[in-house]
């Protein structure tokens, strides 16, 4: 198993996290600043990065942006550590591609449980990536085929990629910027309407199942775990 990378500048917190992760059976590597953490992530390809938001020099937000913009590290899950619990901090973390966050002070046991949960979800997603089944919707990722109640749904190539991107990360917020980058391959300003237009067309083609795609105003979109009742 690849190690868990802990990027934390407070040595006592770093030692605490390292100890409990090792006690839980995880191999661990660490870094005391953002630049070193980013370099370790690129070299060691960790299974997960525990990333403090407030770091000297290159802060956690910049580290997360760099990780997610590099094809070699963009799929590495990130668990953010933040000293504040305000909603804006959580939104910023999710916009940057974080999979979860823990607020300081935290329970080491809870941290370990969250690490396990993230890695378990990742493993499940990797095993199920050939087919995605959500209710009556079946997505054949490799066959580029979508059906509902065994009836084929005709999607354009871009609509298909957009659906896979949302459905494979269901329950997690996807910003317009991240969708532009992963589906279209660019992040130029002013193209947010492109995402909105394709989301509208995708909802129309999915019919009742279009309700699965939730709009988070000012942030982006999320594919629900189940439809609203």
C-alpha positions in Angstrom: 0.0 0.0 0.0 1.2 3.5 -0.8 1.8 5.7 2.2 -0.4 8.4 3.7 1.3 11.8 3.3 0.7 14.2 6.2 1.5 17.9 5.5 1.4 19.8 8.8 3.7 22.5 10.2 2.9 22.0 13.9 5.2 19.3 15.0 3.1 18.1 17.9 0.0 17.7 15.7 2.2 16.0 13.0 3.6 13.5 15.5 0.1 12.8 16.9 -1.4 12.1 13.4 1.6 10.0 12.4 1.4 7.9 15.6 -2.3 7.1 15.3 -2.1 6.3 11.6 0.8 3.9 12.1 -1.1 2.3 15.0 -4.0 1.8 12.6 -1.6 0.0 10.1 -1.0 2.8 7.6 2.6 3.6 6.3 3.2 7.3 6.8 5.4 10.0 5.3 5.4 13.6 6.3 6.3 17.2 5.4 6.4 20.4 7.5 5.6 22.8 4.8 3.6 23.1 1.6 6.5 23.0 -0.9 8.1 19.9 0.6 4.6 18.2 0.8 4.0 18.9 -2.9 7.4 17.4 -3.8 6.8 14.3 -1.6 3.4 13.8 -3.3 4.9 14.0 -6.7 7.7 11.6 -5.9 6.0 9.1 -3.6 2.4 9.0 -5.1 0.7 8.6 -1.7 -2.6 6.8 -1.2 -4.0 10.0 0.4 -2.8 13.4 1.5 -3.7 14.9 4.9 -3.2 18.6 4.2 -3.2 21.5 6.7 -4.9 24.5 5.3 -2.7 27.0 7.0 0.9 26.4 6.1 4.0 28.7 6.0 5.0 29.9 2.6 2.9 27.8 0.2 -0.4 27.3 2.0 -2.7 24.3 1.8 -4.9 25.9 -0.8 -2.0 26.3 -3.2 -0.8 22.8 -2.6 -4.2 21.4 -3.3 -4.5 23.4 -6.5 -1.1 22.2 -7.7 -2.0 18.6 -6.8 -5.3 18.7 -8.7 -3.8 20.4 -11.8 -1.0 17.8 -12.3 -2.1 14.6 -14.1 0.3 12.6 -11.9 -1.3 13.7 -8.7 -4.9 14.9 -9.5 -6.5 11.6 -8.4 -4.8 11.5 -5.0 -7.6 12.0 -2.3 -7.1 15.0 0.0 -8.3 15.3 3.6 -8.1 18.9 4.7 -7.2 20.0 8.2 -8.5 23.4 9.1 -8.5 25.5 12.3 -11.9 27.0 11.5 -15.3 25.5 10.9 -17.0 28.3 9.0 -18.9 27.2 5.9 -16.7 29.3 3.6 -13.6 27.2 4.6 -15.5 24.0 3.8 -16.6 25.3 0.5 -13.1 26.5 -0.4 -11.8 23.0 0.5 -14.3 21.3 -1.7 -13.8 23.7 -4.6 -10.1 22.8 -4.5 -11.0 19.1 -4.8 -10.8 18.0 -1.2 -12.6 14.8 -0.4 -13.2 15.6 3.3 -12.1 17.9 6.0 -11.5 17.8 9.8 -11.6 20.8 12.1 -8.9 21.4 14.7 -8.9 20.3 17.5 -9.9 16.9 16.3 -10.2 13.3 17.6 -7.3 11.2 16.2 -9.7 8.2 16.1 -12.2 10.2 14.0 -9.3 11.2 11.7 -8.3 7.6 11.2 -11.9 6.6 10.5 -12.2 9.4 7.9 -9.0 8.2 6.2 -10.3 4.7 6.0 -13.7 5.9 4.6 -12.0 7.9 1.9 -9.7 5.1 0.8 -12.6 2.6 0.9 -14.7 4.9 -1.4 -11.7 5.2 -3.7 -11.2 1.5 -3.9 -14.9 0.9 -4.5 -15.0 3.5 -7.3 -11.9 2.0 -8.9 -13.5 -1.5 -8.9 -16.8 -0.2 -10.2 -15.5 2.3 -12.8 -16.4 0.1 -15.8 -20.1 0.3 -14.9 -22.0 2.9 -12.8 -25.4 1.9 -11.6 -27.6 4.5 -10.0 -31.3 3.5 -9.6 -32.6 2.8 -13.1 -29.6 4.4 -14.7 -26.8 2.3 -16.0 -23.6 3.8 -17.4 -21.2 1.6 -19.3 -18.1 3.7 -19.0 -15.9 1.6 -21.4 -18.7 0.9 -23.9 -19.7 4.6 -23.9 -23.4 3.6 -23.4 -26.1 4.9 -21.1 -29.5 3.3 -20.5 -32.5 3.8 -18.3 -34.7 0.8 -17.7 -32.7 -0.9 -20.5 -33.7 1.8 -22.9 -30.7 3.6 -24.5 -30.2 7.3 -23.9 -28.5 9.1 -26.7 -25.8 11.5 -25.4 -23.2 13.5 -27.2 -19.5 12.7 -26.3 -19.3 15.8 -24.0 -22.6 15.0 -22.3 -21.4 11.5 -21.7 -18.1 12.6 -20.2 -20.0 15.2 -18.0 -22.4 12.5 -16.8 -19.5 10.1 -15.9 -17.6 12.9 -14.1 -20.6 13.7 -12.0 -21.9 10.2 -11.4 -18.5 8.7 -10.5 -18.1 11.4 -7.8 -21.7 11.3 -6.6 -22.3 13.0 -3.3 -19.4 15.4 -3.9 -19.6 18.9 -5.1 -18.0 19.6 -8.5 -17.3 23.2 -9.3 -17.8 24.6 -12.8 -14.1 25.3 -13.0 -13.2 21.6 -12.2 -15.8 20.4 -14.7 -14.4 22.6 -17.4 -10.9 21.3 -16.7 -11.8 17.6 -16.6 -14.5 17.4 -19.3 -13.5 20.1 -21.7 -9.8 20.4 -20.9 -9.7 24.1 -20.3 -10.5 26.5 -17.4 -10.8 29.9 -19.1 -12.9 32.5 -17.4 -16.3 33.2 -18.9 -17.0 29.7 -19.9 -19.2 28.8 -16.9 -22.3 29.1 -19.1 -20.9 26.2 -21.3 -21.2 23.9 -18.2 -24.7 25.2 -17.3 -26.0 24.7 -20.9 -24.7 21.1 -21.0 -26.1 20.4 -17.6 -29.5 21.6 -18.8 -29.4 19.4 -21.9 -28.2 16.4 -19.8 -31.1 16.8 -17.3 -33.6 17.0 -20.2 -32.2 13.7 -21.7 -32.3 12.0 -18.3 -35.9 12.8 -17.8 -37.0 12.1 -14.2 -33.5 11.0 -13.3 -32.3 14.6 -14.1 -33.4 15.3 -10.5 -30.2 13.6 -9.4 -28.2 16.5 -10.6 -28.3 19.2 -7.9 -27.3 22.8 -8.4 -25.4 24.5 -5.6 -25.7 28.2 -6.4 -22.4 30.0 -6.7 -20.4 26.8 -6.4 -21.3 24.1 -9.0 -23.1 20.8 -9.2 -23.5 17.6 -7.3 -24.9 14.2 -8.3 -27.1 13.1 -5.5 -26.8 9.6 -3.9 -30.6 9.4 -4.4 -33.4 11.5 -5.9 -35.2 14.1 -3.7 -38.5 12.8 -2.3 
